[in-house]
Amino acid sequence: MTGCLTWIHFGDLHVDEVDGYEGLSRFRDLIALAETHLNDAVDFALLPGDNANHGTDDQYARIADAMTGLSLPRHVLAGDHDFEPGDLTAMRAITAKMAPYAETISGYRCLFLDIVSAGKGGPDFRIDPAQRAWIERELSAAAVAGEPVAVFMHAYPGDLRDDPDGIAGLFAAHRVAFVDTGHTHYNELLNDGRVIYGATRSTGQIEEGAPGFSIVTLDDGVPSWRFQAIDDLWPLVQITSPADRRLITDPARADNVPGSAFTVRAKVFGSADTVSLHVDDRHAIPMTRVDGVPSLWSASVDGVADGLHRLCVSCEGSEDRIEVLVRNAGPRPKRNPPMALGRDVNAIGAWRDRGIDGAQRGPNKNGLDW
């Protein structure tokens, strides 16, 4: 077992004096929530780009000041708005490390990409040949080392102006566990049959609801994602394994499509004394803490019949629910040939329990002209 990697994603800040620095105020409030409830259950924080709305020194200085309240390690990407001055020099005020780079974190190879510097500004997203070659080397090295891979980039591969299918194909061929992005302004998950992609609601330019952050966990390579709005209850419960039916990428894996006996794991962010598992709303099964992994709880079930089943993990009035597909002696689901890899035609649609309304309200789809 590889173990767990968990990060918190603060959506595009778009810090700007025009709105009275509203995005910055929300960011400070969200940092305070994270500091109060997440403790050591999260490995790092991600800012996915479009941090400063116009890439000015003053905007970055204010972001840097707000980030002093965040104790987590952080990784900061550049977006098209950060590149508005024509380079990323000013962005160095909020990060000591500029993408592209790779780090191994909790047993996972994490690749942080730059998709703006090779373009001409605006949403002219590109990956130059040198970075593409570097991505291939890193993916191959991770495979040799037995490290699952997570990728972080400002937008989906489908938004690239140059070779989107090639980049998404690389991710699929190397079985990247999760690709986390910004840019959309709305919450969304894609499943292209090989890789799960996630995007998180903007912090500064919101059309679909309250500000918040997403929490993403990879549990032995199985991805789980959920959004926590600023006024949602705590603790936050997140089932991390097995995979929800909407996030199945490999039906041959027992943690994607389990048999009659399997283990359920969940992370509980915030204080927890008692955590319970329910299968199809039947009697409660007590869960126990997993040694060595902060906030992770576990329980085993057996005798589960073939078919679709509902799992619920609850704690202190909060809960998380998923749907899991069980196969014993029967045939496993077939996996269709890959189509439109890394593109939002593969969006799973609304998943309200996880904070996704499926309306795609943002400047790139159905939203305002920010």
C-alpha positions in Angstrom: 0.0 0.0 0.0 1.3 3.4 -1.0 -0.5 5.4 1.7 -2.3 8.7 1.7 -1.6 12.0 0.2 -4.0 14.8 1.0 -3.9 18.5 0.0 -6.2 21.5 0.3 -6.9 23.5 -2.8 -7.7 27.2 -2.6 -9.3 28.2 -5.9 -8.1 31.0 -8.1 -7.8 34.1 -5.9 -8.0 36.8 -8.6 -6.8 39.4 -6.0 -7.7 42.8 -7.3 -8.3 46.3 -5.9 -11.3 46.8 -8.2 -13.5 44.6 -5.9 -12.1 45.9 -2.7 -9.8 42.9 -2.4 -12.8 40.7 -1.7 -10.9 37.6 -2.9 -8.1 38.3 -0.5 -10.6 38.7 2.4 -12.1 35.4 1.6 -8.7 33.8 1.3 -7.8 35.0 4.9 -11.1 33.5 6.2 -10.4 30.2 4.5 -6.9 30.1 5.9 -8.3 30.6 9.4 -10.6 27.6 8.9 -7.9 25.4 7.6 -5.6 26.3 10.5 -8.4 25.5 13.0 -9.6 22.2 11.6 -7.0 20.5 9.4 -3.9 20.2 11.6 -1.6 17.5 10.4 -4.2 15.7 8.3 -3.1 17.7 5.2 0.3 17.5 3.4 0.2 20.8 1.6 -1.9 23.7 0.2 -2.2 24.4 -3.5 -2.8 27.7 -5.2 -3.6 26.7 -8.9 -2.9 30.1 -10.6 -4.6 33.4 -11.4 -3.4 34.5 -7.9 -3.1 38.2 -8.7 -5.7 39.4 -11.2 -3.3 41.7 -13.0 0.1 40.3 -11.8 1.1 43.6 -10.0 3.6 44.0 -7.3 1.0 45.4 -4.9 -1.4 42.5 -5.5 1.4 40.0 -4.8 2.5 41.8 -1.7 -1.0 41.6 -0.2 -1.2 37.8 -1.1 2.2 37.3 0.6 1.0 39.0 3.7 -2.2 36.8 3.9 -0.1 33.7 3.4 1.8 34.3 6.6 -1.2 32.9 8.4 -0.9 29.6 6.6 1.4 27.1 8.3 1.1 24.3 5.7 3.7 23.9 3.0 2.3 25.5 -0.2 2.7 25.0 -3.9 1.8 28.0 -6.1 1.2 27.8 -9.8 0.9 30.5 -12.4 -2.2 31.3 -14.4 -2.9 33.5 -17.4 -3.7 36.5 -15.1 -0.3 36.1 -13.3 1.3 36.2 -16.8 -0.4 39.5 -17.7 2.8 41.5 -17.3 4.5 39.3 -19.9 6.6 37.4 -17.4 6.3 35.8 -13.9 9.0 37.9 -12.1 6.5 39.6 -9.7 5.0 36.2 -8.7 8.2 35.3 -7.0 6.9 37.3 -4.0 4.6 34.5 -3.1 6.6 31.4 -3.9 10.3 30.5 -3.7 9.8 27.7 -6.3 8.6 28.2 -9.8 7.1 25.4 -11.9 7.9 23.1 -13.5 9.3 21.0 -10.7 8.7 17.7 -9.1 8.6 16.5 -5.5 7.9 13.2 -3.9 5.4 13.7 -1.1 4.1 10.9 1.1 5.2 8.4 -1.5 3.6 10.1 -4.5 5.5 11.8 -7.3 3.9 15.3 -7.6 4.5 17.2 -10.8 3.8 21.0 -10.8 3.5 22.4 -14.4 3.9 25.8 -16.1 1.4 26.1 -18.9 1.6 29.9 -19.4 5.2 30.9 -20.0 5.4 29.3 -23.4 2.2 31.1 -24.6 1.6 34.7 -25.8 -0.6 35.7 -22.8 -4.3 35.2 -22.0 -5.6 31.7 -22.3 -2.8 30.7 -24.8 -1.8 27.7 -22.7 1.1 25.7 -24.0 3.8 23.3 -22.8 7.1 23.8 -24.6 9.1 20.8 -25.9 11.6 20.9 -23.1 8.9 20.7 -20.4 7.1 18.0 -22.3 10.4 15.9 -22.4 10.8 16.6 -18.7 7.3 15.4 -18.0 7.9 12.1 -19.8 11.1 11.6 -17.9 9.4 12.2 -14.5 6.5 9.9 -15.4 8.9 7.1 -16.4 11.0 7.6 -13.3 7.9 7.4 -11.1 6.9 4.2 -12.8 10.3 2.6 -12.1 10.2 3.8 -8.5 6.7 2.5 -8.0 5.4 6.0 -7.1 1.8 6.9 -8.1 1.7 10.3 -9.7 -0.4 13.5 -9.1 -0.2 16.4 -11.6 -0.9 20.0 -10.9 -1.6 22.5 -13.7 -3.6 25.7 -14.2 -6.1 24.2 -16.7 -7.1 20.9 -18.2 -5.0 19.4 -21.0 -8.0 20.0 -23.3 -7.4 23.7 -22.9 -3.9 23.6 -24.2 -3.4 25.2 -27.7 -0.6 22.8 -28.6 -0.8 19.0 -28.4 -3.6 18.6 -25.8 -4.2 15.0 -26.8 -0.5 14.2 -26.5 -0.2 15.5 -23.0 -3.5 13.9 -21.8 -2.3 10.7 -23.5 0.9 10.7 -21.5 -1.1 11.0 -18.3 -3.4 8.2 -19.3 -0.5 5.9 -20.4 1.3 6.4 -17.1 -1.9 6.0 -15.1 -1.7 9.3 -13.3 -3.9 9.1 -10.3 -5.2 12.7 -10.3 -4.7 16.0 -12.2 -5.7 19.1 -10.2 -6.5 22.3 -11.9 -7.9 25.8 -11.5 -9.1 28.2 -14.3 -12.7 27.0 -14.6 -14.0 29.1 -11.7 -16.4 26.3 -10.8 -16.2 22.9 -9.1 -15.9 20.0 -11.5 -14.6 16.4 -11.8 -13.8 14.7 -15.0 -13.3 11.0 -15.6 -12.0 10.2 -19.0 -11.8 6.5 -18.3 -8.1 6.6 -17.4 -7.5 9.7 -15.3 -9.5 11.7 -12.8 -9.3 15.5 -13.2 -10.6 18.1 -10.7 -11.2 21.8 -10.7 -12.2 24.0 -7.8 -14.4 27.1 -7.5 -12.6 30.4 -7.7 -12.1 32.3 -4.4 -12.2 35.8 -5.9 -14.7 35.4 -8.8 -17.6 33.2 -7.8 -20.9 32.6 -9.5 -22.0 29.3 -8.1 -22.1 29.7 -4.4 -20.2 30.4 -1.2 -16.4 30.5 -1.1 -14.6 27.4 0.2 -11.8 25.0 -0.6 -11.6 21.5 -1.9 -9.8 18.7 -0.2 -8.3 15.9 -2.3 -7.0 12.6 -1.0 -5.2 9.8 -2.8 -5.5 6.6 -0.8 -3.2 4.0 -2.3 -3.8 5.8 -5.6 -7.6 6.0 -5.2 -8.8 9.6 -5.6 -11.5 11.3 -3.5 -12.5 14.9 -3.7 -15.0 17.1 -1.9 -15.7 20.8 -1.5 -16.0 22.5 1.9 -17.9 25.8 1.8 -17.0 28.4 4.4 -20.2 27.9 6.4 -20.3 24.0 6.2 -20.3 21.9 9.3 -17.2 20.4 10.9 -15.8 17.8 11.2 -15.5 17.1 7.5 -15.8 13.4 6.5 -14.2 12.1 3.3 -14.5 8.4 2.3 -11.1 7.7 0.7 -11.5 4.0 -0.4 -13.0 2.2 -2.2 -13.6 4.4 -5.2 -17.0 5.9 -5.8 -18.6 4.4 -9.0 -18.2 7.8 -10.7 -14.4 7.7 -10.1 -13.7 4.2 -11.4 -10.7 4.2 -13.8 -9.6 0.6 -13.5 -12.3 -2.0 -12.9 -9.7 -4.7 -12.5 -8.5 -3.1 -9.2 -10.2 -4.4 -6.1 -10.3 -0.8 -4.6 -12.2 0.4 -7.7 -14.6 -2.5 -8.0 -14.4 -4.6 -4.8 -15.6 -8.2 -4.1 -17.9 -9.3 -1.3 -15.2 -8.5 1.4 -13.4 -5.1 1.4 -12.1 -2.4 3.6 -13.6 1.1 3.9 -11.3 4.0 4.8 -12.2 7.6 5.5 -10.5 10.7 6.7 -12.1 12.8 9.4 -10.9 16.4 9.4 -11.5 18.0 12.8 -12.0 16.4 16.2 -13.5 12.8 16.2 -14.1 10.3 19.0 -16.5 7.9 17.3 -16.8 7.2 13.6 -19.3 4.8 12.1 -19.8 3.0 8.7 -23.2 2.1 7.3 -23.7 -0.2 4.3 -27.0 0.5 2.5 -28.2 2.3 5.7 -28.1 -0.8 7.8 -26.7 -1.1 11.3 -23.6 0.9 12.2 -20.1 -0.7 12.0 -17.6 1.0 14.3 -14.5 2.3 12.5 -11.0 2.4 14.1 -8.1 4.7 13.7 -5.3 3.7 11.3 -2.0 3.8 13.0 0.5 6.2 11.4 -1.9 8.1 9.2 -3.4 11.2 10.8 -7.2 11.4 10.7 -7.6 8.1 8.8 -10.3 5.6 10.0 -11.0 2.0 8.8 -13.6 -0.8 8.9 -13.9 -4.1 7.1 -17.1 -5.5 5.7 -17.9 -8.9 4.1 -20.8 -10.8 2.6 -21.8 -7.9 0.3 -23.8 -9.1 -2.7 -23.1 -8.1 -6.3 -24.5 -4.8 -7.4 -24.5 -1.1 -6.5 -24.3 -0.3 -2.8 -24.4 2.9 -0.7 -21.7 3.5 1.9 -22.1 6.2 4.5 -19.4 7.2 7.1 -20.7 9.5 9.8 -19.1 11.4 12.7 -20.5 14.0 15.1 -23.5 14.9 12.8 -21.4 15.1 9.6 -21.2 12.4 7.0 -20.0 11.4 3.6 -21.7 9.0 1.1 -20.5 7.2 -1.9 -21.9 4.5 -4.2 -19.7 1.4 -4.7 -20.0 -1.3 -7.4 -19.4 -4.8 -6.1 -18.5 -7.8 -8.2 -17.8 -11.3 -6.9 -17.9 -14.2 -9.3 -19.7 -12.1 -12.0 -17.9 -10.3 -14.8 -16.3 -7.0 -14.1 -17.4 -3.9 -16.0 -15.8 -3.4 -19.3 -13.7 -0.3 -19.9 -14.5 1.6 -23.1 -11.7 2.8 -25.5 -10.4 6.2 -24.4 -12.0 9.2 -26.0 -11.4 12.9 -25.6 -8.7 12.4 -22.9 -8.3 15.4 -20.6 -11.4 17.3 -21.9 -14.4 18.5 -20.0 -16.8 16.5 -22.2 -16.0 13.8 -19.6 -17.4 15.8 -16.7 -19.3 13.5 -14.3 -22.0 16.2 -13.9 -23.7 17.3 -10.7 -22.7 15.6 -7.4 -24.3 17.9 -4.9 -23.0 15.9 -1.8 -19.5 16.8 -2.9 -20.3 20.5 -3.8 -20.7 20.1 -7.6 -23.8 21.5 -9.2 -22.8 20.7 -12.8 -23.9 24.1 -14.2 -20.4 25.2 -15.3 -20.9 28.8 -14.3 -17.7 30.6 -15.0 -16.1 32.8 -17.7 -15.0 29.8 -19.8 -18.5 28.3 -20.2 -21.8 29.7 -19.0 -20.8 32.5 -16.7 -20.1 36.2 -16.6 -17.5 38.0 -18.7 -15.1 38.7 -15.9 
